[in-house]
Amino acid sequence: MPTSVVAIYESSPAASLRYALRTCETVDAFRAFEPQWQALLSGADAWSPFISFAYCEAAVAVALKSGAKVEVATVHDAGDLLALWPVAITRNGAWRAAHTLGCGCGEEYGGPLIADTRRAELYDAAVQAVLRIHADVLHIPMLENGSTLQRALDAAPQSWVQRALPPRWRVMPGYSINLRAVPTWTDFLATRHSTLRAALRSSAKRLRREGDVSFGWCDSAEDTERVLRWLFANKRQWALKRGIDSPYLMDDCVRDFFVGLAKNTELTSLPLVAYVQVNGQPVAASVNLVGTRSVEYLITTYDEAFGVFSVGNLLIEYIAQWAHAHSRDFDFRPLHGDYKVRWADRETRHESRIVVLNARGRLIELALSWAQVKRVYRKFATLVMARLK
C-alpha cells in the first residue's frame, strides 16, 4: 500500500489522545493529507512553520526521489486531528536522520502543524507523536528561544555535544517586522531612522536615472524561471568570489525545486519571487515564503554593479510594503545582518535542536564532536596565520 499506518498509541485516559504514524511511499499517498492539512491551516489561530501544502508536496517529491522515507506523525482526539508533523528520513552514516521537509537549502523552520497554538499541551502531544518515527535522530532547525515548541522539546533527549556548546556558537539572532501591529505603512516607516528613509528616497531617485525601473512579483511560471536562473547564478558567483561554503548553491537542485513549485502554484494569489529590474533585467531578486501570517525573506541576491543604488533595500521596501497591505509580518529569518537591524522592530534568538531518539542516535555525538574539533582548529590556524603576517 502507498500509505501504511505504522503504529497507533493511546495516551493517558485523561487526555484521550491518539497518536498515529504513517509512511508515505508516494506523493499521491502524501496528498491524502491535504484536506486535513488545509483544515488545520484554516483554523482561527492556526499557524505553523509550513508555508503551504504545495510547498511540502514538492518537498516530498524531492525527498522520495532521493531515496528518503517520508513519515507523518499525527495527534487526534475523539473526533478531530489536532497536530500533524511530517519529516523526511535519510541514512547518514550509521544512523537515520529525520529532517524538516524543505527545498534542499536546509534553512526552513521546523516543527508541527498545530490546530490551536494557544494550547501548550498540543505541542507536548506533537512531540510525543514525532518521537515514534523510524529514525535515530531528529533535526529541528532555528527554534525560537522561549517558544512553546522549544519548551515542549526540553523534555526530549537532546544531543549532549550540542547542548554543551557556548551560546555564542549555537544561538543566532533573528529579525522581523511586526507590520500587522501598525495601521499604515507610513506609520511603520516613521519608526525607522531618518537616514534609512532618506537613503530609500535618494536611492530610488538615482536608480531611475539608469533606465526603466520596475518592482514586482513574477506572475507566471516562465517569468519566475527566468528570474530564478539569474538569482541563483548571481548568488553562486557571489559565494565563489568570497570563498563562502554554501553547498546548495553549487548545484541547481534548489533552483529547480522553486522552478517546479512555480509551475504548480497560483502565483497571483501566492507569490514566490520578487524583483527589482532595470530595463527589463533583474538587479535584485528574492525567493519569499508567503504564509498565513508572514512573508519570509528566504533567498536573496543583488547585482554588485547596482549596490551603490541600495537595490537590496529597495527590494525589501517593496516586499514589506506588500506584506503590510496583505496583513502579514515580514520575517528576515535568523542570522545577523546590519540591514536587518536597520529595518527590524523585533529581535529574537534561535537555536537548532537535535533530538536523540534511541541509543544508536548517540553516534551523532562523535560526528558533532569531530565537527567542533575542526572548527576550533580552523579558528586557531586563522589566528596563527594572522600573527605570522
C-alpha positions as CSV (number, residue, x, y, z in Angstrom):
1,M,0.0,0.0,0.0
2,P,1.3,3.5,-0.8
3,T,0.4,4.7,2.7
4,S,0.5,2.5,5.7
5,V,-0.4,3.1,9.4
6,V,2.8,2.0,11.1
7,A,1.6,2.4,14.7
8,I,-1.2,3.9,16.9
9,Y,-0.5,4.6,20.5
10,E,-3.0,5.6,23.2
11,S,-2.1,8.4,25.6
12,S,-3.3,8.6,29.1
13,P,-7.1,8.0,29.5
14,A,-7.5,11.5,30.9
15,A,-6.1,13.1,27.8
16,S,-7.8,10.6,25.4
17,L,-5.4,11.4,22.6
18,R,-4.4,9.0,19.9
19,Y,-1.0,9.1,18.1
20,A,-0.7,7.7,14.6
21,L,2.4,7.3,12.4
22,R,2.0,6.9,8.6
23,T,4.6,6.2,6.0
24,C,4.1,7.8,2.6
25,E,5.8,5.8,-0.1
26,T,4.4,8.0,-3.0
27,V,3.5,11.6,-3.5
28,D,-0.1,10.5,-4.0
29,A,-0.1,9.0,-0.6
30,F,1.1,12.3,0.9
31,R,-1.7,14.1,-1.0
32,A,-4.2,12.2,1.1
33,F,-3.3,14.5,4.0
34,E,-4.3,17.7,2.1
35,P,-7.9,18.0,3.4
36,Q,-6.8,17.7,7.0
37,W,-3.8,20.0,6.3
38,Q,-6.0,22.7,4.9
39,A,-8.5,22.3,7.8
40,L,-5.7,22.9,10.3
41,L,-4.4,25.9,8.4
42,S,-7.8,27.4,8.2
43,G,-8.3,27.5,12.0
44,A,-8.8,30.8,13.6
45,D,-5.4,30.7,15.4
46,A,-3.7,28.1,13.3
47,W,-0.1,28.8,12.3
48,S,2.9,26.7,11.5
49,P,6.4,26.9,10.0
50,F,5.0,25.1,6.9
51,I,4.1,27.6,4.3
52,S,1.7,25.7,2.1
53,F,0.7,22.2,1.3
54,A,2.0,22.7,-2.2
55,Y,5.4,23.6,-0.8
56,C,5.6,20.4,1.3
57,E,4.2,18.3,-1.5
58,A,7.0,19.4,-3.7
59,A,9.5,18.7,-0.9
60,V,8.1,15.2,-0.5
61,A,8.6,14.5,-4.3
62,V,12.2,15.6,-4.0
63,A,12.8,13.5,-0.8
64,L,11.3,10.4,-2.3
65,K,13.3,10.8,-5.5
66,S,16.5,11.0,-3.5
67,G,15.7,7.8,-1.6
68,A,14.5,9.3,1.6
69,K,11.5,8.0,3.5
70,V,8.6,10.3,4.4
71,E,6.7,9.8,7.6
72,V,3.8,11.8,9.1
73,A,3.1,11.8,12.8
74,T,-0.4,12.9,13.9
75,V,-2.3,13.5,17.1
76,H,-6.1,13.0,17.3
77,D,-8.8,13.3,19.9
78,A,-12.1,11.6,19.7
79,G,-13.1,13.3,16.5
80,D,-10.5,15.8,15.2
81,L,-6.9,16.0,14.0
82,L,-5.0,18.2,16.4
83,A,-1.5,18.1,15.2
84,L,0.5,16.9,12.2
85,W,4.3,16.6,11.8
86,P,5.8,15.4,8.6
87,V,9.5,14.5,8.2
88,A,11.9,13.2,5.6
89,I,14.2,10.4,6.9
90,T,17.6,9.7,5.3
91,R,20.5,7.5,6.3
92,N,23.6,9.4,7.3
93,G,26.4,7.0,8.0
94,A,25.4,4.7,10.8
95,W,22.3,6.5,11.8
96,R,18.9,7.5,10.3
97,A,18.3,11.3,10.4
98,A,14.9,12.9,10.2
99,H,14.7,16.5,8.8
100,T,12.1,19.1,8.1
101,L,10.5,18.9,4.7
102,G,12.2,21.5,2.5
103,C,13.6,22.7,-0.8
104,G,17.2,21.5,0.0
105,C,18.8,24.6,1.3
106,G,18.3,23.4,4.9
107,E,17.1,26.8,6.1
108,E,13.3,26.3,6.6
109,Y,11.9,26.4,10.1
110,G,10.9,23.0,11.6
111,G,8.0,21.8,13.7
112,P,4.4,20.6,13.7
113,L,1.2,22.0,12.2
114,I,-1.0,22.7,15.3
115,A,-4.8,23.1,15.4
116,D,-4.7,25.7,18.2
117,T,-1.3,27.3,19.0
118,R,-2.7,28.7,22.3
119,R,-2.8,25.1,23.7
120,A,0.6,24.2,25.0
121,E,-0.5,20.6,25.6
122,L,-0.9,20.1,21.9
123,Y,2.8,20.9,21.4
124,D,3.6,18.3,24.1
125,A,1.5,15.8,22.3
126,A,3.1,16.6,18.9
127,V,6.5,15.9,20.4
128,Q,5.3,12.6,21.8
129,A,4.0,11.7,18.4
130,V,7.1,12.5,16.5
131,L,9.3,10.6,18.9
132,R,7.8,7.5,17.4
133,I,9.2,8.0,13.9
134,H,11.6,5.4,12.5
135,A,14.7,7.4,12.8
136,D,17.6,7.7,15.2
137,V,17.9,11.5,15.4
138,L,15.5,14.4,14.6
139,H,16.9,17.7,13.5
140,I,14.7,20.8,14.2
141,P,16.3,23.9,12.9
142,M,16.1,27.5,14.1
143,L,13.7,27.2,17.0
144,E,12.8,30.4,18.6
145,N,14.1,30.6,22.2
146,G,11.2,30.6,24.7
147,S,8.7,29.4,22.1
148,T,6.0,26.8,23.1
149,L,7.6,24.2,20.8
150,Q,11.1,24.7,22.3
151,R,9.6,24.3,25.8
152,A,7.8,21.1,24.7
153,L,11.1,19.7,23.3
154,D,13.0,20.4,26.6
155,A,11.8,17.1,28.0
156,A,13.0,15.1,24.9
157,P,16.6,13.7,24.9
158,Q,19.0,16.1,23.3
159,S,22.4,15.9,21.8
160,W,24.9,16.3,24.7
161,V,27.6,17.9,22.5
162,Q,25.2,20.5,21.0
163,R,23.8,21.5,24.4
164,A,27.3,21.8,25.8
165,L,28.3,24.4,23.2
166,P,28.6,28.0,24.4
167,P,25.7,30.2,23.4
168,R,27.7,32.3,21.0
169,W,28.3,29.1,18.9
170,R,24.7,27.8,18.8
171,V,22.4,30.8,19.2
172,M,21.5,33.0,16.2
173,P,19.7,36.3,16.3
174,G,16.5,36.6,14.3
175,Y,14.9,39.8,13.0
176,S,11.4,40.6,11.9
177,I,9.0,43.5,11.4
178,N,5.6,43.4,13.2
179,L,3.7,45.0,10.4
180,R,0.3,43.8,11.5
181,A,0.5,46.0,14.6
182,V,0.8,49.3,12.7
183,P,-2.2,50.9,10.9
184,T,-0.3,52.2,7.8
185,W,3.0,51.6,6.1
186,T,3.8,55.3,6.6
187,D,3.3,54.8,10.4
188,F,5.9,52.0,10.3
189,L,8.4,53.8,8.2
190,A,8.2,56.8,10.6
191,T,9.6,54.5,13.3
192,R,12.8,53.8,11.3
193,H,15.9,56.0,11.5
194,S,15.8,59.1,9.3
195,T,19.0,58.0,7.5
196,L,17.2,54.9,6.2
197,R,14.2,56.8,5.0
198,A,16.4,59.4,3.3
199,A,18.6,56.7,1.7
200,L,15.5,55.0,0.3
201,R,14.3,58.2,-1.4
202,S,17.7,59.0,-2.7
203,S,18.4,55.5,-4.0
204,A,15.1,55.2,-5.8
205,K,15.6,58.6,-7.4
206,R,19.2,57.8,-8.6
207,L,18.2,54.3,-9.8
208,R,15.5,55.7,-12.1
209,R,18.2,57.7,-13.9
210,E,19.7,54.4,-15.0
211,G,16.7,53.5,-17.1
212,D,13.2,51.9,-16.9
213,V,12.9,50.7,-13.3
214,S,10.3,48.2,-12.2
215,F,9.4,46.4,-8.9
216,G,7.1,43.4,-8.8
217,W,6.3,39.8,-8.3
218,C,6.8,37.2,-11.0
219,D,3.3,36.3,-12.1
220,S,3.9,33.5,-14.4
221,A,6.0,30.3,-14.3
222,E,8.1,31.4,-17.3
223,D,9.0,34.7,-15.7
224,T,9.7,33.1,-12.4
225,E,12.1,30.6,-14.0
226,R,13.9,33.5,-15.8
227,V,14.4,35.4,-12.6
228,L,15.3,32.3,-10.6
229,R,18.0,31.4,-13.1
230,W,19.6,34.9,-12.7
231,L,19.2,34.8,-8.9
232,F,20.9,31.5,-8.3
233,A,23.7,32.1,-10.9
234,N,24.4,35.5,-9.3
235,K,24.4,34.2,-5.8
236,R,26.6,31.3,-6.7
237,Q,29.2,33.7,-8.2
238,W,28.9,35.8,-5.1
239,A,29.7,32.8,-2.9
240,L,32.6,31.6,-5.0
241,K,34.1,35.0,-5.1
242,R,34.1,35.3,-1.3
243,G,35.0,31.7,-0.6
244,I,31.7,31.1,1.2
245,D,30.9,27.4,1.7
246,S,27.3,27.1,0.6
247,P,26.7,23.6,-0.8
248,Y,23.1,24.2,-2.0
249,L,24.4,27.0,-4.3
250,M,26.9,24.7,-6.0
251,D,24.3,22.8,-8.0
252,D,20.8,23.6,-9.4
253,C,18.7,21.4,-7.2
254,V,17.2,24.2,-5.0
255,R,16.7,26.4,-8.0
256,D,14.9,23.6,-9.9
257,F,12.8,23.0,-6.8
258,F,11.4,26.5,-7.0
259,V,11.0,26.4,-10.7
260,G,8.9,23.3,-10.3
261,L,6.9,24.8,-7.4
262,A,6.1,27.9,-9.5
263,K,4.5,25.7,-12.2
264,N,2.1,24.2,-9.6
265,T,1.3,27.5,-7.7
266,E,-1.3,30.1,-8.4
267,L,1.3,32.9,-8.3
268,T,-1.2,35.8,-8.5
269,S,-2.6,34.7,-5.1
270,L,0.5,33.1,-3.6
271,P,3.6,35.0,-4.9
272,L,7.0,33.5,-4.7
273,V,9.8,35.6,-6.4
274,A,10.1,39.3,-6.1
275,Y,12.4,41.5,-8.2
276,V,13.8,44.9,-9.0
277,Q,14.6,45.3,-12.7
278,V,16.3,47.9,-14.8
279,N,15.5,48.0,-18.5
280,G,13.9,44.5,-18.1
281,Q,17.0,42.9,-16.4
282,P,17.0,41.8,-12.8
283,V,19.3,43.7,-10.5
284,A,17.9,42.3,-7.2
285,A,15.6,39.4,-6.5
286,S,14.4,37.1,-3.7
287,V,12.6,33.9,-3.1
288,N,10.0,34.5,-0.4
289,L,7.8,32.1,1.5
290,V,4.4,33.7,1.9
291,G,2.5,32.2,4.8
292,T,-0.8,32.9,6.6
293,R,0.8,35.4,8.9
294,S,4.2,36.4,7.5
295,V,6.4,36.8,4.5
296,E,9.8,35.1,4.9
297,Y,12.7,36.6,3.1
298,L,14.4,33.3,2.3
299,I,17.0,33.5,-0.5
300,T,18.1,36.9,-1.9
301,T,20.8,38.5,-4.0
302,Y,21.6,41.6,-6.0
303,D,23.8,42.7,-8.8
304,E,27.0,44.2,-7.2
305,A,27.2,46.7,-10.0
306,F,23.9,48.2,-8.6
307,G,25.0,48.1,-5.0
308,V,25.6,51.8,-5.0
309,F,21.8,52.3,-5.6
310,S,20.9,50.1,-2.5
311,V,18.7,47.9,-4.7
312,G,18.6,45.3,-1.8
313,N,17.0,47.9,0.5
314,L,14.6,49.0,-2.3
315,L,13.5,45.3,-2.8
316,I,12.9,44.9,1.0
317,E,10.8,48.1,1.0
318,Y,8.7,46.8,-1.9
319,I,8.1,43.4,-0.3
320,A,7.5,44.7,3.2
321,Q,5.0,47.3,1.9
322,W,3.2,44.4,0.1
323,A,3.2,42.4,3.3
324,H,1.6,45.2,5.3
325,A,-1.0,45.7,2.6
326,H,-1.8,41.9,2.8
327,S,-1.9,41.8,6.7
328,R,1.4,39.9,7.1
329,D,4.5,40.4,9.1
330,F,8.0,40.4,7.5
331,D,10.5,37.8,8.7
332,F,14.2,38.4,7.8
333,R,14.9,35.0,9.4
334,P,17.9,34.1,11.7
335,L,21.4,35.3,11.1
336,H,22.8,38.8,11.8
337,G,22.8,41.4,9.1
338,D,23.3,45.2,9.5
339,Y,20.5,45.8,7.0
340,K,18.2,43.6,9.1
341,V,18.9,45.6,12.2
342,R,18.0,48.9,10.4
343,W,14.6,47.5,9.3
344,A,13.5,45.2,12.1
345,D,11.4,46.2,15.1
346,R,11.6,42.8,16.7
347,E,14.7,40.7,17.6
348,T,14.6,37.1,18.7
349,R,17.1,34.3,19.5
350,H,17.1,31.0,17.7
351,E,18.9,27.7,18.0
352,S,18.6,24.3,16.3
353,R,17.9,21.2,18.3
354,I,19.0,17.6,17.7
355,V,16.7,15.1,19.4
356,V,18.2,11.7,20.0
357,L,15.5,9.1,19.6
358,N,17.4,5.9,20.6
359,A,20.8,4.5,21.7
360,R,22.1,4.4,18.1
361,G,21.3,8.0,17.7
362,R,24.0,8.8,20.2
363,L,26.5,8.0,17.5
364,I,25.9,11.5,16.2
365,E,27.8,12.8,19.2
366,L,31.0,11.5,17.6
367,A,30.3,13.4,14.4
368,L,29.4,16.6,16.3
369,S,32.5,16.4,18.4
370,W,34.7,16.0,15.4
371,A,33.0,18.9,13.7
372,Q,33.8,21.1,16.7
373,V,37.4,19.9,16.7
374,K,37.8,21.0,13.1
375,R,36.0,24.3,13.9
376,V,38.5,25.1,16.7
377,Y,41.4,24.1,14.5
378,R,40.3,26.4,11.7
379,K,40.0,29.3,14.2
380,F,43.3,28.6,15.7
381,A,45.0,28.3,12.3
382,T,43.5,31.6,11.2
383,L,44.8,33.3,14.3
384,V,48.3,31.9,13.8
385,M,48.4,32.9,10.2
386,A,47.2,36.4,11.1
387,R,50.0,36.8,13.7
388,L,52.6,35.5,11.2
389,K,51.6,38.1,8.7
